[in-house]
Amino acid sequence: MDIYFDYNATHPPIPQILEKNLQLYLKQFGNPSGISRFSQKSLARLEQNRKSISMSLQKFSGESLPYDAFNFTASGTEALYQLVYSFAQEEDWAVISQYEHPAFYAACEDRRLNVKLLDADKSGLINAENLKNKIEELLSENITPAFVSVIGASNETGVIQNAEEISSICRNYGIPFISDMIQAAGKIPFDTSFYDGFTLNGIKFGAGPGASSVFIRPPRAAKPLFRGGSQEDGRRAGTENILAISNFADALEYQIENMDEKNKRLFIIQEKIETFLEKECRAEIVGKNSKRIPGTTFAILPPCDMDIILISLDHNQIYISTGSSCKSKSRNPAKSLLAMGYSEDEALRAVRISAGIYSTEQEADIFIEKMRGGFARASGSA
């Protein structure tokens, strides 16, 4: 029996959604950009999916989101790049957190932005006074930041930021507030009215790969990263992946509809796993006292042989990670942990357990049993 506790890397596909949309696609596969009636049916479906995403997110904020402000991309990385490029010109300044996904930093670097980093600490949260000070430092030099960006919920620690407070500060200074909401969407409620722009990624909530989205509040619009076609109202050249987009819209709706029941169960699983890690493994739960995504645990283990633990779990068909899926193979320390004040050695002993909609308490019990044995061997206490 496989036990999958790596939801933050890739959410398992939701079978009934993918199967339904595949059958629809096999019958209606027309190019949405075509002029035939067959193609126009695909275009209508594309726009209905865009509207569905907007309606799903309105449940938490009540604001009427313009559905045509959602621009489809092929991946979360592309979405983050488009978000950055749409709000900033080359050589602009930006104020950003040290908890962002590596793709976001890469986008800022490739856009040649000047970056002022916000302070980080072991809470995993942004300090409001520090944000004000960083903005005022730039304003005192006659520099207005192109944007402030703080990830909505960390893909590693699961810590959820106080978006209302951050948004209030940014709007007081007239600076756009944008956010990577990829790890938050479908997992926690979030009020879209706080953001001037944000990103979503279907692979994180069960839609499978191939469809992500950038929301940019009008009158600003997404800027294309490449040219060669007029799709997405000229905002992204390339044929829209109608199958992946349909999965995206349906999976987001499904997650939001089932969020309350799912999160009650995930809180129990999270508490059970963290109690074991703290008491028996003497682990430190990163961001423990901050509000976090239900089911996400980022723990720093005491000195031990990490390879023994990871190999032992993998041998028992239990799958976790050591952090962001974009860096996990390299076994490099998480930069966010270093910024928070942890040593490189501590950061290399971090493990992430992330549960989701299909996770059960029984799976948590099996994980604890196998982790107990693996940790005993890795720490020399077996």
N, C-alpha and C positions, 0 to 999 in steps of 0.2 A: 504494500500500500504506500503510494507516494504521499508525502506530506509537504505541501507547498506553502512556505512562509516567506515568499519573496514578492508579494503583491506590489510593493512600491517600485519594483523594477518593471514588471509586466503583469498586468491583471489577467488571469485566465479568461479566455473568450467565453462569452455567454452563448451557449450552443443554440438555443431556440431563436435568438436574434440573428446570428450569423446564418443559420439554416434558412430562416424565413427570407432574409434579404438576398441570399444566393438564388433561391428559386425565383424571386422577382427579377433579379438581374438577368438570369438566363432567358427570361421572356422579354425583358425590356432593357436592352443593353445599348441603346442609341447614344451617340455622342451629344451631350447637352448643348454643344455649340452649333449643331447642325440646323438646317432650315426645314427639314422634312417633319411631317407630323410625328413620325416615330421618334425623332430626336427631341422634338418639343415636349413629348411626354416625359423624357428623362430630365429635361430642364425644369419642368413643373415639379417633378419629384425632388430635384436638387433644392429648389426654393422652399418646398414644404419641409425638408429636413432642416434647412437654415432657420425657418420659423419655429420648428419644434425645439431646437436648441435654445432659442430665445425664450420661448414659453416655459421650458423646464427651469431655467435659471430665475425667472421672474417669481417663482414660488417663495424665494427667500428675501426678496427686496421690495416687491410690489411695484417697482418702476417698470414702465413699458419700454422694453429694450427694442431699438430698431433692428429687426432681424437682418437687414442687409448690411449692418455694420460688422457682421461675422464673416471673416474671410477665411477660406479653407486653404490649408497647406498639407504637405505630405508627412510631416513629422514634427515633434516637439521642438527639435533643434531649429528647423526652418521657421517655426512660429516665433521662437524667441528672437531669431535674427530679424524677422520682419518687424517685430515689435520695437526693437532697438532702432532699426533704420528708419522707422516711420516717425519717431519722436526726436531724433537727433541727427544733426549734420556732422560731417567730419570736423574734428578739433573742438567740438562742443564739450561742455562739462556735464557730468552727471553725478548724483549722490546715490550710492548703492550699498546694500548690506553685504556682509561677508558670509552670508548663508546661501548664496545663490547657486544654481546649477552651473557646472562647468561650461555648458553651452552659452549661458548668458554672458559670462566673462569673455568668452571667445568672441561673441558678437560685438561687445564693447571694444575689444582690442582691434578687431578687424574694421570697425567703424572709426578707429583712431580717436576714441574719446579720451578726454582727460577725466579721471575718476577720483572722486573723494569717497573713501570707504568709511562707513559708519563703524563705531566701536562694536566689538562683540564680547560677550561674556558667557559664563556657563549656564545662564538661564535660556540662552538661545533666542532671546527677545531683543528687539530694538528699543533703545532708550530714547524717549521723546525729547528730553533736553539735549541729548547729543545730536539728534537730528536737527533741531533748531539751530544749534551752534554751528554745525557743518554748513547749513544753508546760509547763515548769516556771515560766516567766514568768506564765502564766495561773493555774496552781495556786497560786502565791504570792499571788495576788489573790483566792483562793477561787473561782476559775472553772474548772470542768471542761469542756474542749471537748466538743462534741457528737460530733465526729468529726475524724479526720485523713484527708485525701484527697490522694493522689499518683497522677497518671495512670500507668498501667502501662507504656505505650510511647507516646512523643510522636507525634502525627499529623504533625508538621512535621519534627523532627530524626530521629525513629525511635529515639531513645535509650530503652533499657529500664532501668527502675529496679530496685533491689535490694529486691524485695518482702519477702523473708524478714527482712532487717534491719529494715525499716520496721515490719513486723508485730510483730516481737519487742519493739521499743520501745513500740509502742502497747499491746500486751497487758500489758507491765510496768506501765503506768500505768492500765490498765483503760479505755482509750479505743478505740472502734470504728475500724477501718481500712477505708476504702472506696476504690474505684478505678474509674476509667474504663478498661475493658479493650477498648474498641471497636476500637482500632487493633491490638491484640495478638492477639485471638482468631482462630484459624485460621492465624496467621502464625508464632507462636512457642509453645513449650510454656509453660504457667504453672500453678503449683500453687494450686488453689482454696482450700486449707486456710489460706492466709495472709490471706484477706479475709473481712470481715464483710458486705460487699456489693460488687457490681460490675455493670457494664453490658456488653451485647453489642449488635451491630448487624449484621443480615444483609447490608446493602448493601456492607459492607466486606469480605465474603468470598465474594461471588458469588451471593447469594440474590435479588438485586434488591431494590427498596424495599418498605416496608410492614410489616416485622416486626423489632422489636428486643426486648430482654429485660432485666429487672432481676432479679438474684439477691440475696436478702436472707436471711441466715442465721437460721434459727429459734433462739429463739422470737419474735424480732422479725419483723414482716410488713410488706410494702409498703403504704403509705397511698395511697388513691385521690386523684388530682388533681382529679377531677370526679365528679359523681354522676348517677344516672338509670338505672342498670342494675346488676345483681348479678353480671355476668360476672367471670371470674378470681377467684372466691370473694369478690366484693365489692371487689376491689383495683383494678379498672379498668372503668368503665362503657363499654359499646359492644361491638358484635358483633366477635368475634375474626376476624381476617383469616386464615382457615384455609389459603388458597392460599399466601400469603406466609409463614406460619408453617411450612408443610410445606417450602417452599424453604429457609427458614432452617435447619431441623434437618438436612436432607439436605446442604446446602452446607457446614455446619460439619463434619459427619462426613467429607465428601469432602476438605476441606482438611487435616484432621488425619491422615487416612489417607495423603495424598500429601505430607505436610510435609517429611519428610527429603529425598526426591528433589528437591522443589521448591526447598528452601532451599540445597542444594548448588549448584544452577544459579544461583540469585539472588546468592549470594556472589561467584561468578565475574563476573556482570554488574555487580554493584556495584563490585567492585575495578577492572574495566576502565574503567568510566565515571569513577570517582574519580581514577584514575591520569591519565587524559586531562585532567580538569578542573584538577587540581593542577599538572601539568607544562606544559600548553599554554595554559591559560586563567589560570593563577596564582590559582586560586580557593582559598578556605578551606573545608574540609569541617567543618561544625558538628558538634561531638560526636564527632569522628573517633576519639578514643582511648577512647570509651565503647562498651559493648556496644549494638548497634543492630539494628533489624529488618532482616533480609536484604533487599536490593533497594531500600532507602530511602536517598536521598542529599539532604541539604539543604546547598547550597553558596552561599557569598557570593562573587560575582564582583568583580573589580577595577573601578574606575570605567569605565563604558561606557554606551552607549545601550541600555537594557534593552528598549525597544520594538522596536528593530531585531532583537534576538535572538528575542524571543517571536513577532514577526510572521514572521520567517524560518522558524522551526521550524513554525509553524502552516501556513504556505504549503506546506511540504514534508510536511504531514500527520503531523507529530510533535507529540504532545500531552503537555506537562508542566504544572506550575503554579508559582505563586509562594508557595505555602504552603497554609494551611487553605482548603478549598473554600468555607467559610462567609464568607470575606473576600476571596477572590482577585480578584473583580471590582472591588473598591474600591481595590486597590493600596496599601493602608495597610501600614505596617511591622508585622511580627509582634511582638506584645507580648512573647512569650517571648524573642525575640532582644534586645529592649531590656532586659529584665530580666537577661539573661545578660551584659550589658555592651557590646553592639554599639551603634553609633550608628544614628540613624534612616536616614542615607544608606546605611550598610552593609546595614541590614535591608531597604531597598528594592531592593537588588541581590541578594537571595536567590532562588534557584530550587530547586524540589523535583522530583526525579526519583524516581518510585516504580514499581518493577516488580512483577510477580506471576506467577501460575501459568502464564500463556500467553506470558510474555516469553521472548525468545530472544537468544542472543549475536549473531546476525545483526542483530537490531533494535538492539542496543547499538552495533554497528559503524556502522550507518547514522546513528544519532543522533550519534555522534562526528563522522562526516564532515560532516553538515549543521551541527552546532554549531560546528565548526571554522571554516567559512565565515562563519556568522552572527556569531560572536564577532570575527573579523578585521574585518568591516565595522563592527561596533558599537564597536570600540575604536580604529578609525582606522588599523589596520595592514594593511588589505587593499590 
